[in-house]
């Protein structure tokens, strides 16, 4: 593999209606990358077409229905070439790039695999900016990252100085990818990644809570009693109307919104303190 090549050249994605039960034959398939589950849908990623494997799976698990099949390059799936980028003092680089060998102590190696969170989305960039502001204000020792995706924001928190970071994602493939990135950056002593529902972790107090998630998840998180125990917070992933509703709910609580970021009039990010 060339130094500049991503982990996968092409992807073949099978969209199934239904959730897949444990299947050892599928897991042993050499071209199988992983399974992304969304509600009652499953998206199986392979390095190349695997129709024979899929036919076998559908025969073993007849409740599954093949809905569609997609084939595209890795760059098409990610929306662009995964390249190094800098936000403030943080340099984020894919491990296959030449820059990976020249990273300093603020560098982060990020292998997104097939998971959202390469850093190209405006909300991710704003969260990285907000993180640096949070550490400038009052360096958080403990950080809770809910909806971690590839683990980028959790990795950044460790790189900025957090001693204990808990990263949570409901999706198994996302949690698996975040764990791999923790190992890649030698952060497993300070960064713990678990698969689970974000709302179930709101009772854990932290110096900083980060959540870049869908509005439907966000509104439950800030309504949870445990939100008052998060000393600082970064909330993102919100569209304009959703952001107004979240801001309205925050103003009813004992919190202070310190700064707001808006990208393209569409995406909104909030950084604040809890005054409880």
Protein Blocks (a to p, Z undefined) as FASTA:
>chain_A
ZZklcfbfbdcddddeddddddfklmmpmkbnbdcdehjaccdddfbdcfkmmmmmmmmm
mmbccfbdcdddfklmnopacddddehjbccddfkbmklmmccfkbccddekjaghehpa
mklmmmmmmmmmmmmmoccfbdcdehklnommmmmmmmnopabdcdddfblklmmmmmmm
mmmnopmlmmccddddfklmmmpccfbdcddddfklmmmmmmpmklmmpmbacdehiafk
lmmmmmmmmmmpccddfbdcdehhlaccdddddfZZ
